[in-house]
Amino acid sequence: MFLEISPFSAYSSENINETYKASCDEGDITSCVKIANNYFSGYDIEKDLTKSVQFRIQACNLGDAISCEHVADAHIWGKGVVIDQAKVNIYHLKAITIYKDACDKSITQSCIDLALAYGNGLDVEKNATETAAYYYEQACNLGAKDACSRVASAYRYGNTLTSKDLGNNYSIPRLTEDFNKAHSLYKKACDLDVNDSCPNLKEVEVLISWGKSCEENNYKDCVQLGSTYYKRRHPKKEMQSKALVYYGKSCDGGYIKACALSGKHYEWFGENYDPNKAINFHDKACSGGIAESCNSIARLFSRGAGDITEDLAKAATYYEKACDKNLGKACDRMAYNYKLGRGVKHDIALAISYYKKSCDAGYEGACSQISKAQTVIDLDSDCSEGNIKSCTKIASAYHRGNDLPKDINIANHYYAKALPFIEKKCENGIAESCTKAAEAYGLGKGVEKDAAKVIIYYEKACENGGGKSCYILVNAYQSGNTVAEDTDKAELYRSKYNAIFGEACDKGVIRSCKTLAVNYKREKDARNTAIFFEKACDYGDSHSCSSLGDIYYFAEPNPSNDQLKQDREKAMLFFQKGCDLAKKDTCSVVETYRKDQTNAQAAQETQNESIEINQVACDNGDMQSCLNLAKVHYNSGWGIKGDYNVSQGIELFEKACNGGIAESCYNLSEYYRFGGKNRRAKDIDKSQQLINAACDSGYQEACDTIASREKSTTDSKSFTQSTKTCDEGNSKGCFNLAKFYLTGGILGNKGVRKDVPRALTLYETACRGDIVESCIEFSKLYQSPIDTNKRPSHSDAANMLKIACGLNSQEGCFKLGKFYSEGKGVEKNFVEAANLYKKACDNKLEDGCISLGWAYLKGSGVTQNTTTGRNFLDKSCNDGNDNTCQSLGWAYFKGDGIEHNVKLGEEFLNKSCESKNAETCAGVAYAYEYGTASVSRNTSKAVTFYKKACDLGHVNSCFSAGNMYHDPDNPQQNLTQAVIYFQKACDGQDKSGCYFLAYSYENGRGLTKDTNKAFQYYQKSCELGSTYGCEAQKKINNATNQ
């Protein structure tokens, strides 16, 4: 390596190192250590680990124990010497000999150093930890306060005496636990007034007392002593095993509480998880009268655990035992079992009696269930008296398993009870009853399936004015699936269907108008669709006005047949009418597409006046005005054209925050928490600092936000509550509990064993209990890093998403759409995917709108409509979604799946670039520099985009910009500009940037020639890995030395 040549070089460093060497040779330990350190670090001398070790050996031989340890370490790791275990031992022994001599002379620090050396695991003696304890005691006797408390603590807890962080490595032996020695040493430390030693002394006295009492078979004290071990964390398994010895002794001695503690350990929290042992201990506790242990056994059998097979009958037996001991939650579980027939015979009357018992025992959740269970008995009674609605309701509950056992036979029993009453009402001309009779024979509800009767009852329903039944008959006779195909009958029933709904629509029944409109839309009859939507709109239905606006807005401008022609002015009238009828999303359409911008301009002028006033006040030090101004810039910066921008808003928030405005600190914390619109500014630590500052300054919303976030998923109270509510059938509780079992973890002094299959079961239970978040979390796990054989299948994930989407979850519908698009867990179906994207988009999920936009743009699952697709994607891009701008830009730029339009692509990519996406700027620049199959080479645009990328911190683009300015074939060649960008690249640690900057200095290209600076930058280029830089550096160095 060549040292940098500088005109300011002096020889003081070289002289002082030579002085250290000479002094070391004359026997000065300090000089030996200093020159060794300099060789080790490369400070003012070329780094040389071998020479560093040599001087450490000299210091060691002169009596410096620390240097002996350094030499031993060097032989352990092979730093400057060959790895040699024999020499490791030699130099450790030398260090120890030096320490021992000094310790024997009552030098306290040497005794401590010797204790540290043994405590850190020197393998020169087998009893290193005990020897360390001996020397700590020597130091303690010499008055070293910390030595007394340190060794006392080690004897108390049976710990090591290492000064190193071992993590979970317990290879260094620990002292044998000895409370008596700990007591003696704490007494010395207490007499020397060492912090906490006196309280520790009292605690050890209590432990000694418990130990003696336990030996005399006082089992309560055995448990107390065991609990002290149970609370220790390291080494956890060994400590828990010690605790279990004391619990076991107490349990065997008849102390029932100890049996329950042992059972609880083996059931839930121990490193020694064993459900069989848990049941054995809990059984003793249960027999001894502890209701919770009976309940625990029941819980283990009800879900199955380890090699314990699920046994609902056994579970019910133990729940009953716990209930007999007046445990309310166990009575509630027995009620639940009788209600659903879990392990016992389904019996609503018994369920009610147990709910009452649970309620009387103070279990509030059961009280509300009494009336719900009573409802089932009431429905049964009403059904027997001919109440069709009651029969149908109770049948449906059994059919679906909705708060009753899912039992098709019982369901059919009630369906069969209802059917004669339904058929009688049908004979009396009630269309709805005819339809229900048709459905019963079609689905086999309480009766054998009979296709002929299905048609008969639908025909009766249609004749009696049942419009939907008419439409079902249209489809039946058209398709020929359930009856012989007959186009004449299909048309007959179509006319009846249209007549029934048309008559109702003419009478002002909005739903009938909309039904006709939707069916005409399904048949692609835009004119009739528009007619009936317009009628519904005239009756005051805002949704119909909006749909009508869509029809006229997105219709073809020049239709080829007798279809509706595009009329955007008319569309705006209907959008406005929908808005006036309070359909908010229609109002947003009006705002988006309205051509008359007068109101927007007026609003802009008002905002400008406000900004000017706040700007002056802010400049004069009014921090509240800075906050007001920040809000305008930040909130308006995403969409309004002009000088307002988000980055300026952030700067003003920072100014106001630094000026003492707590609200501004809070707003800024939210920005860094989520990273802004494009997520690139995300900084959780900074966000936390800001929100803490806002709360400390009295801003209540910040304090409330902190409080809501501090609820940890590893909170023991949360775990206990979640277990309790889930056991009670609360779906939200099961969802919360699933999160604990998915990750495992520590809850206070208790551990939760990670159990992925159980987590999945709980997520599914909660999902089927209508907890949308649980459906979503379950669906995410198919691609999580958990064991492959524990992940849910794509099919399972899809099923959960179907439930979520059915519950109107925008995210559930969107994700399910992705599954259909990719054929994951379901058959690939682009039409279904597009429908689901639309549902997500209708519920205001931006990702759903984006995917729907791409579907229209590419004609995937929908009729291709570039205008509609562009409307969705333009909005997302204009709203600041950089990913959309980037994806849409590259698609047009390359003609990837859509029309090839470089100009349009560049427009979108430029938006992405302008929103500070350096990678996009660099990518466009590269495409223009070299040209592609779809884009012609354009050096001018390449330079422009490289400069933008460079300004955004893309270092390689700085070099590329410099290189293009340096290129003689580039019409824009500018050597001065080239140097500027080479400098930026080099400052960013780009080796090529440094090399070309050095080349410019060496040859005077674009700046004044300077060989010293050329050498400096060649050297930097070499250090950054440039072989050309290294060669050029050598060349200059050789020329200088000649």
Buried (B, 14 or more C-beta within 10 A) or exposed (E): EBEEBEEEEEEEEEEBBEEBBEBBEEEBBEBBBBBBBBBBEEEEBEEBBEBBBBBBBBBBBBBBBBBBBBBBBBBBEEBBBEEBEEBBBBBBBBBBEBBBEBBEEEBBEBBBBBBBBBBBBBEBEEEBBBBBBBBBBBBBBBEBBBBBBBBBBBBBBBBBBBEEEEEEEEEBBBBEBBBEBBBBBBBBBBEBEBEEBBEBBEBBBBBBBBBEBBEEEBBBBBBBBBBBBBEBEBBBEBBBBBBBEBBBBBBEEEBBBBBBBBBBBBBBBBBEBBBEBBBBBBBBBBEBEBBBBBBBBBBBBBBBBEEBEEBBEBBBBBBBBBBBBBBBBBBBBBBBBBBBBBBBEBBBEBBBBBBBBBBEBEBEBBBEBBEEBBBBBEBBEBBEEEBBEBBBBBBBBBBEEEBBEBBEEBBBBBBBBBBEBBBBBBEEEBBBBBBBBBBBBBEEBBBEEBEEBBBBBBBBBBBBBBBBBBBBBBEBBBEEEBBEEBEEBBEBBBEBBBEBBBEBBEEEBBEBBBBBBBBBBEEEBBEBBBBBBBBBBBBEBBBBBBBBBBBBBBBBEEEEEEEBEBBBEBBBBBBBBBBEBEBEBBBEBBEEBBEEEEEEEEEBEEBBEEBEEBBEBBEEEBBBBBBBBBBBBBEBBBEBEEEBBBEBBBBBBBBBBEBEBBBBBBBBBBBBBEBBBBEEBBBEEBBBBBBBBBBEBEBEBBBEBBEEEEEEBBBBEBBEBBBBBBBBBBBBBBBBBBBBBBEBBEBEEBBBBBBBEBBBBBBBBBBBBBBBBBBBBBBEBBEEEBEEEEBBEBEBBBBBBBBBBBBEBBBBBBBBBBBBBEEBBBEEBBEBBBBBBBBBBBBEBBBBBBBBBBBBBBBBBBEEBEEBBBBBBBBBBBEBBBBBBBBBBBBBBBBEEBEBBBEBBBBBBBBBBEBBBBBBBBBBBBBBBEEEEBBEEBBEBBBBBBBBBBBBEBBBBBBBBBBBBBBEEBEEBBBEBBBBBBBBBBEBEBBBBBBBBBBBBBEEBBBEEBBBBBBBBBBBBBBBEBEBBBEBBEEBBEEEEE
